[in-house]
Amino acid sequence: MYLRTKITNHYREIINSIGFYPSLLSVAFLIFAVLTMSVEYLAPIEQFKSLISFVLVDSAENARTILSTLAGSIISLTVFSFSMVMVVLNAASASLSPRVVPGLITRKSHQMVLGFYLGSIIYSIIMLININKLDNGNTAIPSLGVLFALIFGLISLGLFVFFIHSISKAIQVDNVLNGLFRQTKQEIQDIINKQGDNPVDNFPEFSNWHSIKSTTEGYYKGVHTNKLCAILAEEKIELFITVKQGYFTVKGYPFLKCNKDICENEELIEKILDCFIFYIEEYISDHYRYGLTQISEIAVKAMSPGINDPGTAVKAIDMLSILLIARLKINAINYAYYQSEEAPLLYFHETSFDELLHDNFTPLRNYAKADAYVMTNVIEAFKNILFIANEDVEARNSVFNYLGAIVDDINQHICNEYDRREIRNMLQAIVRISELQGNQLVARFEQHQPISE
């Protein structure tokens, strides 16, 4: 039991390691090398080799030269490729955001290329050490294995070209943003589809449920839903996770609530807590909020004096607006079923729309509040959100509350009358969507005079 729990806890760390797929491919190539040597000198294989003798080596010296050259050359490609990965990760951390680094490390295509390199090296070395002299004075040459090694070497050259092309694209900010946007939107759509397939209209009163305290500290990143729901179904209990994903918890914090008092059942509590995942990295596959955060941080980084790229910031702002519009379709409480159960057994606390506005636009607003171009586009993004959120009273109020904070910053930091006229025009466009609150916003903009420095 302890060993299984330990493996489960380290599962994500293992599969997201840059060496995971290279290790698997290395083992696969090693097994293939052993299989090649085990059938190399069988009679059917010897007959086949006689048919393709024109592409096989016929001397031990040539075989050693080819294998040594292949092994040395692929080692050089491997070293260069790993160096390129480190350069890309450093550049991404410096110019984009440190939070995008885990996503770049776990790119399967790059790991597969590096794994193919390592496997080819292992295969060539295995073939090299199997060139042996026989008792009759002849030399046993694994000519078929040498042919395979040569093919792997040629494939490695092609993969090297692909790797350089892919790694150069990976660092381009547009490609990074597009990738984050697609992943985040897909995660949001998956939740929308799941809630649409199994809608829940009435939720329990969670305030009356019994609290369960955390026994560990760290960033709560997720839960093994199927495993936990199986336990809940077996025990006939329901659970509500009060902590939002990504938030830090400490020992003793009541981050769970149960519809039954199970405080005395320590074994059951331990089984439940073993289903929760705590670690540092932020992967979009865990929750869409991480994708929003990474896009927001790229926008903030683009506005730094060292980069000074407002165009990227504006593109990130537009993406955030589209994702927040999609988020409006998600219920404030998420849930999970167990197989054929009629009612949910596990409830999640989704990050509210108001919190998403604050978390993703506040750093950008504070950093770009003196940039009229960016602030105008921020207001335009909120105008686009209002087109959809205007019928949702709670979401509309959240948008206008935040627009008030934006207007206050503009009044304090943007003095140029031309810039203020552009911002005024954008606010007038909001009035056409929601007249009452829009006019209040315009009045707020007009009544404050900018402070001259």
KELOZA-378751 format. One line per 5 residues: number of its first residue (from 1); their letters; for each residue x, y, z of C-alpha. Coordinates in steps of 0.1 Angstrom, whole numbers, m for minus. Layout:
! residues N
NUM> a> X/Y/Z  ...;
//
This chain:
! residues 453
1> mylrt> 0/0/0  28/24/10  47/17/m22  17/22/m44  9/55/m27;
6> kitnh> 45/66/m31  45/57/m68  12/75/m73  25/107/m56  56/107/m79;
11> yreii> 37/97/m110  33/132/m125  68/141/m116  81/111/m135  60/115/m167;
16> nsigf> 67/152/m169  105/147/m166  125/156/m196  141/122/m194  109/101/m192;
21> ypsll> 105/93/m229  142/92/m237  145/65/m210  117/44/m224  131/47/m259;
26> svafl> 166/38/m247  153/6/m231  133/m2/m263  164/1/m284  184/m20/m260;
31> ifavl> 158/m48/m262  157/m45/m300  196/m48/m301  194/m80/m281  167/m94/m303;
36> tmsve> 187/m85/m334  218/m103/m321  196/m133/m311  184/m138/m347  214/m124/m366;
41> ylapi> 230/m158/m374  198/m180/m378  195/m198/m411  165/m179/m424  181/m146/m416;
46> eqfks> 214/m157/m433  193/m165/m465  177/m131/m463  211/m114/m458  223/m131/m490;
51> lisfv> 195/m114/m509  205/m80/m497  242/m85/m496  248/m54/m517  238/m31/m487;
56> lvdsa> 256/m51/m460  292/m47/m448  315/m75/m456  345/m68/m433  350/m63/m396;
61> enart> 371/m32/m403  343/m15/m422  317/m25/m396  338/m10/m368  344/22/m387;
66> ilstl> 307/27/m395  295/19/m360  322/41/m344  314/70/m367  277/66/m361;
71> agsii> 280/65/m323  303/95/m322  283/115/m345  250/109/m328  266/117/m294;
76> sltvf> 275/151/m309  239/156/m321  226/147/m287  249/171/m269  240/199/m292;
81> sfsmv> 203/191/m290  203/191/m252  222/224/m252  195/239/m275  168/227/m250;
86> mvvln> 186/245/m222  190/277/m242  153/276/m251  142/271/m215  164/300/m203;
91> aasas> 151/323/m231  115/313/m224  119/320/m187  136/353/m193  114/367/m221;
96> lsprv> 80/350/m216  73/336/m181  89/309/m159  55/292/m157  56/282/m193;
101> vpgli> 89/262/m188  72/230/m176  50/230/m207  81/233/m230  100/206/m211;
106> trksh> 71/181/m215  68/185/m253  66/149/m264  81/156/m298  114/169/m284;
111> qmvlg> 116/141/m259  110/115/m286  139/130/m307  163/129/m278  152/94/m269;
116> fylgs> 158/83/m305  193/97/m303  201/79/m271  186/46/m284  206/48/m316;
121> iiysi> 238/53/m296  230/23/m274  222/2/m304  254/11/m322  275/3/m292;
126> imlin> 258/m31/m287  265/m39/m323  301/m27/m320  309/m50/m290  294/m80/m309;
131> inkld> 320/m80/m337  340/m110/m324  366/m134/m338  354/m170/m341  375/m202/m333;
136> ngnta> 381/m209/m370  398/m175/m374  368/m158/m391  351/m128/m377  314/m127/m367;
141> ipslg> 300/m95/m382  264/m85/m373  259/m71/m408  221/m68/m404  226/m50/m371;
146> vlfal> 250/m26/m388  225/m19/m415  199/m11/m388  224/12/m371  231/30/m403;
151> ifgli> 193/35/m409  189/48/m374  218/72/m380  202/85/m412  169/89/m394;
156> slglf> 187/108/m366  200/133/m392  164/139/m403  152/142/m368  180/167/m360;
161> vffih> 167/190/m388  131/186/m374  144/193/m339  161/226/m349  130/237/m368;
166> siska> 107/228/m339  129/243/m311  132/275/m330  94/278/m333  89/268/m297;
171> iqvdn> 104/301/m284  84/324/m307  59/342/m285  31/339/m310  34/301/m311;
176> vlngl> 36/300/m273  5/321/m269  m14/302/m295  m6/269/m278  m16/282/m244;
181> frqtk> m48/296/m259  m58/263/m276  m50/242/m245  m69/265/m221  m99/268/m244;
186> qeiqd> m101/231/m247  m99/226/m209  m128/251/m205  m148/234/m233  m143/200/m217;
191> iinkq> m158/212/m184  m187/229/m203  m194/196/m221  m192/176/m189  m216/199/m171;
196> gdnpv> m239/199/m201  m241/161/m203  m249/158/m166  m265/191/m154  m271/197/m117;
201> dnfpe> m297/224/m107  m297/221/m69  m265/218/m49  m263/208/m12  m259/233/16;
206> fsnwh> m221/228/21  m219/251/51  m236/224/72  m212/197/63  m184/184/85;
211> sikst> m148/197/79  m118/175/72  m84/190/79  m53/188/57  m24/166/68;
216> tegyy> 2/182/45  12/216/31  17/227/m4  m1/239/m35  m33/219/m41;
221> kgvht> m31/210/m79  m57/183/m84  m73/151/m73  m74/115/m87  m112/119/m94;
226> nklca> m120/83/m104  m101/68/m74  m117/92/m50  m152/88/m64  m148/50/m60;
231> ilaee> m140/54/m23  m169/78/m18  m193/54/m36  m181/25/m14  m185/45/18;
236> kielf> m218/62/6  m206/97/14  m202/130/m5  m173/154/m5  m168/191/m12;
241> itvkq> m134/206/m19  m134/241/m5  m99/251/m17  m96/263/m53  m69/246/m74;
246> gyftv> m35/263/m72  m40/277/m38  m16/270/m9  m27/250/20  m11/243/54;
251> kgypf> m14/214/78  m46/216/98  m65/237/72  m101/225/67  m99/221/29;
256> lkcnk> m126/194/27  m162/190/38  m181/158/41  m219/153/44  m212/128/72;
261> dicen> m189/131/103  m160/108/96  m135/125/119  m131/93/140  m124/71/110;
266> eelie> m87/79/105  m81/51/80  m109/64/57  m96/100/60  m61/88/50;
271> kildc> m74/70/20  m93/101/9  m63/125/14  m40/101/m6  m61/110/m37;
276> fifyi> m50/146/m36  m21/160/m55  3/187/m43  32/200/m63  47/233/m76;
281> eeyis> 44/233/m114  14/246/m132  1/225/m161  m29/236/m181  m42/200/m181;
286> dhyry> m48/203/m144  m70/235/m146  m78/261/m172  m69/289/m146  m32/281/m151;
291> gltqi> m35/288/m188  m51/322/m181  m23/330/m156  5/321/m181  m11/342/m208;
296> seiav> m15/371/m184  21/369/m173  34/369/m209  14/401/m214  30/417/m183;
301> kamsp> 65/405/m194  59/420/m228  53/454/m212  86/454/m192  112/480/m203;
306> gindp> 137/452/m214  112/437/m239  88/466/m247  64/447/m269  29/462/m265;
311> gtavk> 17/442/m295  22/409/m277  4/424/m247  m26/434/m267  m28/399/m284;
316> aidml> m27/383/m249  m54/406/m237  m77/396/m266  m71/359/m259  m79/365/m222;
321> silli> m112/381/m232  m122/352/m254  m113/327/m227  m132/346/m200  m163/347/m223;
326> arlki> m161/310/m226  m157/307/m188  m191/323/m183  m207/290/m193  m192/271/m164;
331> nainy> m211/267/m131  m196/282/m100  m197/246/m85  m182/218/m105  m189/181/m98;
336> ayyqs> m180/145/m106  m200/113/m108  m190/77/m102  m200/54/m130  m238/50/m129;
341> eeapl> m245/70/m98  m275/94/m102  m261/122/m81  m226/137/m79  m203/124/m51;
346> lyfhe> m175/150/m54  m180/188/m57  m153/213/m67  m151/250/m59  m145/268/m92;
351> tsfde> m126/301/m92  m152/329/m96  m154/352/m126  m146/381/m104  m115/364/m91;
356> llhdn> m104/356/m126  m107/392/m136  m87/404/m106  m60/377/m109  m53/381/m146;
361> ftplr> m58/418/m153  m45/434/m120  m8/428/m127  m12/440/m163  m33/470/m152;
366> nyaka> m6/480/m126  22/476/m151  6/493/m181  m16/519/m165  4/547/m181;
371> dayvm> 3/532/m216  m28/546/m234  m25/520/m263  m27/490/m240  m53/505/m216;
376> tnvie> m75/513/m246  m73/477/m257  m80/465/m221  m112/485/m222  m121/471/m256;
381> afkni> m116/436/m242  m140/443/m214  m165/457/m239  m163/424/m258  m169/405/m226;
386> lfian> m199/427/m218  m215/417/m251  m219/382/m237  m221/390/m199  m247/418/m201;
391> edvea> m275/394/m193  m256/378/m164  m261/404/m136  m233/391/m114  m207/389/m142;
396> rnsvf> m218/423/m155  m214/439/m121  m179/423/m118  m169/438/m152  m181/473/m143;
401> nylga> m165/472/m109  m132/463/m125  m137/489/m152  m141/515/m125  m106/506/m112;
406> ivddi> m92/509/m147  m108/543/m151  m93/555/m118  m58/544/m130  m63/561/m163;
411> nqhic> m73/594/m146  m42/593/m125  m16/584/m152  m28/594/m186  m28/631/m192;
416> neydr> m26/636/m229  m59/648/m243  m56/628/m275  m52/596/m256  m81/604/m233;
421> reirn> m103/611/m263  m96/576/m276  m104/561/m243  m136/582/m240  m147/569/m274;
426> mlqai> m142/533/m262  m162/540/m230  m190/554/m252  m191/521/m270  m197/505/m236;
431> vrise> m226/529/m230  m243/514/m261  m242/480/m245  m253/489/m209  m266/525/m208;
436> lqgnq> m270/531/m171  m238/516/m158  m219/528/m189  m229/564/m183  m218/561/m147;
441> lvarf> m185/549/m159  m181/579/m184  m191/603/m156  m164/587/m134  m139/592/m162;
446> eqhqp> m149/629/m168  m151/640/m132  m115/632/m123  m88/654/m137  m54/638/m145;
451> ise> m26/647/m121  2/664/m139  36/652/m129;
//
